Amino acid sequence: MPRPHQWDSPKNPPYTYYSYYLYASLYQLNCMRQARGMSMLSFRPHSGEAGDPTHLASSFMCAQSINHGINLRKAPALEYMYVAPDSLTHSWPDSILRAVTT
């Protein structure tokens, strides 16, 4: 895949390409903002409302969360990936959570 400044195709890049480069740009911006004591920005795309399930997969990898999860029901594995971490950590005792997160 070419880098963004080298993109010369008449077609738009895939959604995952946009997601990654937006994530990478926000990461750099947030590092600068944090160093200056400013609040950080989060990446929460509208990837679960319409479109291909790969949009949800790329958002799981790059985004902090998603704004819509309507299409998660069409991809049970992705739905589990989005829902399980929250439900599992809320049911664990605090002692286990401290051991896992440190």
C-alpha positions in Angstrom: 0.0 0.0 0.0 1.3 3.4 -0.8 1.7 6.0 1.9 -1.1 8.7 2.0 1.0 11.4 0.2 1.8 8.8 -2.6 -1.8 7.7 -3.2 -2.4 8.3 -6.9 -5.3 5.8 -7.6 -8.6 7.3 -8.8 -10.4 5.0 -6.3 -10.6 5.9 -2.6 -8.4 3.8 -0.2 -10.1 1.1 1.8 -11.7 1.9 5.2 -8.9 0.1 7.1 -6.3 2.3 5.4 -8.2 5.4 6.6 -8.7 4.0 10.1 -5.0 3.2 10.5 -3.7 6.6 9.4 -6.3 8.4 11.4 -5.4 6.4 14.5 -1.6 7.0 13.9 -2.2 10.8 13.4 -4.3 11.0 16.5 -1.7 9.1 18.5 1.0 11.6 17.6 -1.4 14.6 18.2 -2.3 13.1 21.6 1.3 12.7 22.6 1.9 16.4 21.9 -1.3 17.4 23.7 -0.5 15.3 26.8 3.0 16.8 27.0 1.4 20.2 27.1 -1.1 19.2 29.7 -4.1 19.3 27.3 -6.9 16.9 27.1 -6.5 14.0 24.7 -8.8 13.2 21.8 -10.4 9.8 21.2 -11.1 8.0 17.9 -14.7 6.7 17.9 -15.8 6.1 14.3 -19.3 5.3 13.1 -18.2 1.9 11.8 -21.0 -0.3 13.2 -24.0 1.4 11.6 -23.5 0.5 7.9 -20.9 -1.1 5.7 -18.8 -4.2 5.7 -18.0 -6.1 8.9 -14.3 -5.4 8.2 -15.0 -1.9 9.2 -15.9 -3.2 12.7 -12.7 -5.3 12.7 -10.5 -2.4 11.8 -12.2 -0.2 14.4 -11.6 -2.8 17.0 -7.9 -2.7 16.3 -7.5 1.1 15.9 -10.3 2.9 17.7 -11.1 3.5 21.4 -14.7 2.5 20.8 -17.4 2.8 18.2 -20.6 4.9 18.1 -22.9 2.3 16.6 -22.9 -1.4 17.0 -26.0 -2.2 14.9 -24.1 -4.5 12.5 -22.4 -6.4 15.3 -25.3 -8.8 15.4 -24.3 -9.9 11.8 -20.8 -10.9 13.0 -21.0 -12.9 16.2 -17.2 -13.2 16.6 -16.8 -9.4 16.4 -19.7 -8.9 18.8 -18.0 -11.1 21.3 -14.7 -9.2 20.9 -16.5 -5.9 21.6 -18.7 -7.1 24.5 -16.6 -9.8 26.3 -13.8 -7.6 27.7 -16.2 -5.4 29.6 -18.3 -8.2 30.9 -15.3 -10.2 32.0 -13.5 -7.5 33.8 -16.6 -6.4 35.7 -17.2 -9.8 37.1 -13.6 -10.4 38.2 -12.5 -9.8 41.8 -10.4 -6.7 42.4 -7.4 -8.7 43.4 -7.3 -10.5 40.0 -7.8 -7.3 38.1 -4.8 -5.7 39.9 -2.7 -8.7 39.1 -3.7 -8.7 35.4 -3.3 -4.9 34.9 0.0 -4.4 36.6 
